[in-house]
Amino acid sequence: MFRVIIRGARIEWQKASSPFPGRIRHTGKGKMKALFFLRKTTFLKSKIVVGIFLSFALIACSVQDNNKETRYVVLSPEIAEIMSYLGVSDKIVGLTAECDYPQEMQNKEKVGNFGQLNLEKIIALNPDLVFTTALEQNEISTQLNKMNIETVQLYPSHIDDLIDMIDTLGVICNVIEKADSLKTYFLTHINEFKKIADARENKPNVFIEIYGDPIMSASNDSYLGQLLLLSGAENIFPSLIRDYARVNSEDVVKLNPDVIILTYPGITAQDVKNRKGWTNINAVKNNKIYTIDEVNPDLLLRAGPRNIQGIQLLIEIFYGENN
């Protein structure tokens, strides 16, 4: 069974059930019948990583049955959205409930929620390939591989990873030109945002709260933190023990953000104002608290082309500019 995992500059190929290290066997037009055990982790520049991966992806593509339509099950809203941009959503036969954009995704068969997947439904859809992500989906990837269902696990934790993911999907889905166009669109805007952000002075200090109990935020190394920097703001928590980590309420008060962005449901600006000791924070005094009613979190939390809209929205909030 063939499994590919891409996380940033790390790529892994896994087959844990065969005693034959490094061997691959496939039989003509049928699905790959793997007899290989390969677990390889390399830390390389992203372009080299993608180049290595592409050769394996081409093998996976070459063994599909040419007499039937390719069937994908997608368990990540980020991957589903990018596949829609690449024009291959018609090949998607199953999704998680969170895969709700664009509109066409809402009418497709659902196979559970992000962290609670229905394995029987996935199997019943008879997919040629299942796209998974990290975190709670590691186990489902392992289970599917044991049942001879091929998986590709993609987890973009940084902007460079998103570019690699678009490359990967372009090859697997045989839409390389569309992937190149999407990358060009995305990178053109990202480079322009960076140029403008680097030239700005008197940048606002911003606190992004991704969860409230406990209070959690995002560092500059996180995907969300990178988008914040591209919008021309200063993150009050540039470094954390992890990309997304718990922070102390007292530290937020001490760092005195000019703007507060809340990216999760169930909280209002008034809830933030009512927190002990927060009344003297600039963002509270100046009513610069933005909830999901003002900032669609999907534009920032889902890695994909709509991040361009998310950055533009942040620039409008911080500077009153509509680029």
Backbone torsions as a table, in degrees:
resi	resn	phi	psi	omega
1	MET	NA	141.8	-173.6
2	PHE	-104.3	126.4	177.7
3	ARG	-136.4	132.6	177.6
4	VAL	-121.0	134.9	175.8
5	ILE	-124.3	128.6	174.8
6	ILE	-123.9	121.8	173.8
7	ARG	-133.0	100.2	179.1
8	GLY	62.6	-126.0	-179.2
9	ALA	-90.3	15.4	179.1
10	ARG	-111.8	132.4	176.8
11	ILE	-129.1	136.9	179.9
12	GLU	-129.9	138.2	169.2
13	TRP	-113.4	131.5	-173.8
14	GLN	-129.1	137.6	165.0
15	LYS	-149.7	109.0	-169.8
16	ALA	-103.2	3.5	-173.8
17	SER	-113.4	2.9	-178.1
18	SER	-112.8	140.6	179.6
19	PRO	-87.5	10.8	-175.1
20	PHE	-109.6	90.9	-175.5
21	PRO	-60.0	132.3	169.8
22	GLY	74.1	9.5	-177.8
23	ARG	-105.6	140.4	178.5
24	ILE	-127.6	134.7	174.6
25	ARG	-136.4	131.5	172.6
26	HIS	-135.6	157.6	-172.6
27	THR	-119.8	93.0	172.4
28	GLY	53.2	-122.9	-172.8
29	LYS	-84.3	-11.9	-176.7
30	GLY	-74.8	175.4	175.2
31	LYS	-61.6	155.2	178.5
32	MET	-60.5	127.1	172.9
33	LYS	-106.3	96.9	-169.5
34	ALA	-84.1	137.5	167.2
35	LEU	-128.3	69.2	179.2
36	PHE	-147.7	147.3	173.6
37	PHE	-122.3	112.9	-176.2
38	LEU	-144.4	117.4	174.4
39	ARG	-128.7	106.4	-173.3
40	LYS	-131.3	128.7	177.3
41	THR	-122.1	124.1	178.9
42	THR	-127.3	142.0	177.2
43	PHE	-109.9	100.9	-173.6
44	LEU	-132.9	169.4	172.1
45	LYS	-64.7	148.1	-168.8
46	SER	-57.1	-38.2	-176.9
47	LYS	-66.3	-37.2	177.9
48	ILE	-67.2	-41.8	179.1
49	VAL	-58.7	-48.1	-179.4
50	VAL	-61.5	-39.8	179.5
51	GLY	-59.9	-42.5	177.3
52	ILE	-63.8	-43.2	-177.4
53	PHE	-65.3	-36.2	-174.5
54	LEU	-60.2	-36.3	-179.7
55	SER	-63.6	-36.9	177.2
56	PHE	-72.3	-38.4	178.8
57	ALA	-62.4	-38.1	179.7
58	LEU	-65.7	-35.6	175.5
59	ILE	-62.1	-45.4	-179.5
60	ALA	-60.9	-40.3	-179.5
61	CYS	-68.7	-36.2	-172.5
62	SER	-69.4	-18.7	-176.0
63	VAL	-98.5	8.6	176.1
64	GLN	-72.6	148.9	178.6
65	ASP	-72.6	117.1	-177.4
66	ASN	-69.3	-12.8	-175.7
67	ASN	-92.2	3.6	179.4
68	LYS	-139.6	158.1	179.6
69	GLU	-71.9	140.3	175.6
70	THR	-68.2	139.4	-177.8
71	ARG	-123.3	121.6	179.1
72	TYR	-113.9	141.2	164.8
73	VAL	-112.2	131.4	-174.8
74	VAL	-120.8	124.3	-175.1
75	LEU	-107.8	11.2	-179.3
76	SER	-131.3	127.6	178.4
77	PRO	-62.6	-30.4	178.2
78	GLU	-65.4	-46.8	-179.4
79	ILE	-65.5	-42.5	-179.7
80	ALA	-60.4	-41.8	-178.2
81	GLU	-65.9	-42.7	179.4
82	ILE	-67.1	-38.6	178.1
83	MET	-62.8	-32.8	175.8
84	SER	-65.9	-44.0	176.9
85	TYR	-60.5	-31.5	-178.5
86	LEU	-84.8	-2.1	174.8
87	GLY	78.2	26.9	-179.2
88	VAL	-120.3	19.7	-178.8
89	SER	-64.2	-22.8	179.1
90	ASP	-66.9	-18.2	179.0
91	LYS	-88.1	-7.1	179.8
92	ILE	-83.8	121.4	-178.4
93	VAL	-107.9	-10.8	179.6
94	GLY	-155.4	145.9	-176.2
95	LEU	-144.5	165.7	168.2
96	THR	-84.8	163.2	-177.8
97	ALA	-61.1	-27.7	-178.1
98	GLU	-73.5	-16.2	-179.9
99	CYS	-79.2	79.0	-170.8
100	ASP	-113.0	8.2	179.8
101	TYR	-138.9	136.5	-2.0
102	PRO	-74.7	-175.2	-173.1
103	GLN	-53.5	-37.9	-176.2
104	GLU	-59.3	-24.4	-179.2
105	MET	-70.9	-24.4	-174.2
106	GLN	-70.9	-17.3	-178.5
107	ASN	-95.9	1.6	-178.6
108	LYS	-89.0	159.6	-178.5
109	GLU	-59.5	134.9	179.1
110	LYS	-102.0	139.2	-176.8
111	VAL	-115.9	27.0	178.4
112	GLY	114.4	-168.1	178.0
113	ASN	-100.5	169.8	-175.4
114	PHE	-49.8	-47.4	-176.8
115	GLY	-101.9	-1.7	179.4
116	GLN	-132.9	85.1	-174.5
117	LEU	-96.1	146.7	178.9
118	ASN	-96.4	99.4	-175.9
119	LEU	-61.2	-38.3	-179.4
120	GLU	-63.0	-39.9	178.8
121	LYS	-64.7	-41.9	179.3
122	ILE	-60.4	-47.0	-179.3
123	ILE	-62.6	-41.4	-177.3
124	ALA	-63.7	-25.8	179.6
125	LEU	-77.0	-7.8	175.4
126	ASN	52.4	56.1	-177.3
127	PRO	-75.9	148.7	170.6
128	ASP	-79.0	-28.9	-177.1
129	LEU	-154.4	139.4	176.7
130	VAL	-116.7	125.4	177.1
131	PHE	-94.1	123.4	179.9
132	THR	-123.8	171.0	174.8
133	THR	-122.7	-164.8	-173.9
134	ALA	-91.9	-156.7	178.1
135	LEU	59.9	-121.1	-174.0
136	GLU	-65.1	-13.2	-173.8
137	GLN	-93.9	2.0	175.8
138	ASN	-59.7	-42.6	-177.0
139	GLU	-67.2	-41.6	-179.4
140	ILE	-65.4	-34.4	176.6
141	SER	-62.3	-43.6	179.0
142	THR	-63.4	-43.9	180.0
143	GLN	-62.7	-42.4	-179.6
144	LEU	-65.6	-39.9	178.5
145	ASN	-62.0	-38.3	178.4
146	LYS	-64.1	-24.1	179.2
147	MET	-97.1	16.4	177.9
148	ASN	63.5	32.4	172.8
149	ILE	-106.2	121.4	-175.6
150	GLU	-72.1	140.9	-180.0
151	THR	-131.8	150.6	169.7
152	VAL	-127.6	122.7	-176.6
153	GLN	-106.5	117.6	-177.1
154	LEU	-122.2	129.7	-177.8
155	TYR	-141.3	93.6	-179.7
156	PRO	-79.9	108.3	179.6
157	SER	-99.8	-7.6	177.0
158	HIS	-143.3	166.8	-176.9
159	ILE	-61.9	-40.3	177.7
160	ASP	-59.2	-34.7	178.7
161	ASP	-64.4	-36.7	178.6
162	LEU	-62.8	-41.5	178.0
163	ILE	-61.3	-44.1	177.5
164	ASP	-61.2	-39.1	-178.9
165	MET	-65.8	-40.2	177.0
166	ILE	-62.1	-42.5	175.4
167	ASP	-56.3	-49.4	-177.4
168	THR	-59.9	-47.6	-179.3
169	LEU	-66.0	-34.8	177.9
170	GLY	-61.2	-40.2	179.6
171	VAL	-73.4	-48.9	-177.4
172	ILE	-59.9	-41.1	-176.3
173	CYS	-91.8	2.6	176.3
174	ASN	60.9	43.3	176.9
175	VAL	-133.7	55.1	-173.4
176	ILE	-63.3	-40.6	-179.0
177	GLU	-64.5	-40.4	177.9
178	LYS	-66.2	-37.4	177.7
179	ALA	-64.3	-41.5	178.1
180	ASP	-62.5	-40.4	178.8
181	SER	-64.8	-40.9	179.4
182	LEU	-65.6	-41.7	177.7
183	LYS	-61.7	-43.5	180.0
184	THR	-60.8	-45.5	177.6
185	TYR	-57.7	-48.2	-175.2
186	PHE	-66.9	-49.6	-175.3
187	LEU	-68.2	-33.3	177.1
188	THR	-59.5	-45.9	179.0
189	HIS	-69.2	-42.2	-179.0
190	ILE	-61.1	-44.3	-179.9
191	ASN	-64.4	-37.6	177.9
192	GLU	-67.3	-42.9	177.3
193	PHE	-59.7	-42.4	-178.6
194	LYS	-64.5	-42.7	179.5
195	LYS	-59.4	-44.6	-179.8
196	ILE	-68.5	-43.1	-178.4
197	ALA	-63.1	-41.1	-178.9
198	ASP	-63.7	-28.8	-176.7
199	ALA	-87.6	-9.2	-175.9
200	ARG	-74.3	149.2	172.5
201	GLU	-120.7	163.4	179.9
202	ASN	53.2	52.2	-178.9
203	LYS	-71.8	143.3	178.0
204	PRO	-72.3	144.5	173.2
205	ASN	-86.3	124.8	-171.0
206	VAL	-123.0	139.1	172.5
207	PHE	-112.8	119.5	175.1
208	ILE	-103.6	121.8	-179.7
209	GLU	-107.6	115.2	-177.8
210	ILE	-95.6	-11.7	177.1
211	TYR	-161.3	151.6	-172.7
212	GLY	-110.3	-14.2	-177.1
213	ASP	-144.4	85.5	5.9
214	PRO	-80.1	165.8	178.0
215	ILE	-69.9	127.8	-179.0
216	MET	-130.6	150.3	179.8
217	SER	-138.2	-175.1	-175.7
218	ALA	-123.9	136.6	178.6
219	SER	-84.7	173.7	177.1
220	ASN	-66.5	-21.6	-179.9
221	ASP	-79.6	-13.6	-179.1
222	SER	-78.9	163.8	176.8
223	TYR	-60.7	-46.3	179.5
224	LEU	-62.1	-40.8	178.6
225	GLY	-62.8	-35.6	178.0
226	GLN	-66.3	-39.4	177.5
227	LEU	-64.6	-38.2	178.7
228	LEU	-62.0	-43.7	178.8
229	LEU	-64.2	-38.0	179.4
230	LEU	-66.6	-21.9	178.1
231	SER	-82.3	-4.2	177.3
232	GLY	88.7	26.1	-180.0
233	ALA	-111.7	166.0	173.4
234	GLU	-106.9	128.9	178.2
235	ASN	-82.5	126.1	-179.4
236	ILE	-70.8	-15.3	175.6
237	PHE	-122.4	70.8	-177.2
238	PRO	-63.9	-30.1	-179.4
239	SER	-126.9	134.1	175.8
240	LEU	-137.4	170.1	-178.6
241	ILE	-68.2	-24.4	173.1
242	ARG	-138.5	169.4	178.8
243	ASP	-55.1	-42.0	177.6
244	TYR	-125.1	120.2	-171.6
245	ALA	-149.8	165.0	178.1
246	ARG	-71.7	143.4	176.3
247	VAL	-130.4	158.4	-179.5
248	ASN	-87.6	138.7	177.8
249	SER	-57.5	-39.6	-178.8
250	GLU	-63.6	-33.5	179.1
251	ASP	-69.0	-36.7	177.3
252	VAL	-62.1	-44.5	179.3
253	VAL	-61.1	-44.9	-178.2
254	LYS	-64.1	-39.6	-176.9
255	LEU	-79.0	-16.0	168.2
256	ASN	50.2	67.1	-178.9
257	PRO	-66.1	148.9	175.4
258	ASP	-81.4	-26.7	-178.7
259	VAL	-138.7	142.4	175.1
260	ILE	-122.0	127.1	177.3
261	ILE	-113.6	124.8	179.0
262	LEU	-108.4	123.4	-172.2
263	THR	-108.0	15.8	-177.0
264	TYR	-132.9	157.1	-176.4
265	PRO	-80.3	168.2	173.1
266	GLY	84.8	14.4	178.8
267	ILE	-137.5	143.7	179.6
268	THR	-116.7	166.5	175.9
269	ALA	-60.2	-36.2	180.0
270	GLN	-66.0	-36.1	176.3
271	ASP	-57.8	-41.1	179.7
272	VAL	-68.2	-42.3	179.6
273	LYS	-61.9	-29.2	-177.4
274	ASN	-81.3	-5.6	-179.1
275	ARG	-68.3	142.7	-177.9
276	LYS	-60.7	124.0	175.2
277	GLY	85.0	-1.8	-174.6
278	TRP	-91.7	-3.6	-175.2
279	THR	-65.2	-23.9	-178.5
280	ASN	-92.9	0.7	177.0
281	ILE	-70.0	137.0	-177.8
282	ASN	-54.4	-43.5	-179.1
283	ALA	-61.2	-35.1	179.1
284	VAL	-73.5	-46.2	-178.1
285	LYS	-63.7	-33.2	-175.6
286	ASN	-102.2	11.6	179.2
287	ASN	54.7	44.6	177.6
288	LYS	-106.8	53.2	178.1
289	ILE	-115.6	124.1	-174.3
290	TYR	-121.0	124.9	-179.6
291	THR	-100.9	-174.2	179.5
292	ILE	-68.7	-11.6	174.4
293	ASP	-70.6	-28.5	179.8
294	GLU	-101.4	-29.4	-177.4
295	VAL	-126.7	108.1	177.8
296	ASN	-64.1	113.6	-175.4
297	PRO	-63.0	-25.1	179.4
298	ASP	-62.4	-26.5	179.3
299	LEU	-70.6	-17.5	-177.4
300	LEU	-115.8	-34.2	-173.4
301	LEU	-90.1	-22.1	177.3
302	ARG	-96.5	117.5	179.0
303	ALA	-69.0	119.5	-178.7
304	GLY	173.3	-178.9	-177.4
305	PRO	-58.3	-28.3	-179.3
306	ARG	-70.3	-7.1	173.6
307	ASN	-59.7	-27.7	176.9
308	ILE	-60.0	-45.0	176.4
309	GLN	-62.9	-38.8	-179.7
310	GLY	-63.0	-44.0	178.3
311	ILE	-64.3	-42.5	179.0
312	GLN	-61.0	-38.3	178.9
313	LEU	-65.9	-41.3	178.0
314	LEU	-64.0	-40.8	178.4
315	ILE	-61.1	-40.4	178.1
316	GLU	-62.7	-40.1	179.2
317	ILE	-67.3	-45.3	-174.1
318	PHE	-76.6	-35.6	-170.3
319	TYR	-125.6	-4.1	-178.4
320	GLY	69.5	22.6	-178.6
321	GLU	-108.2	143.1	177.8
322	ASN	-120.1	91.8	-175.7
323	ASN	-76.0	NA	NA
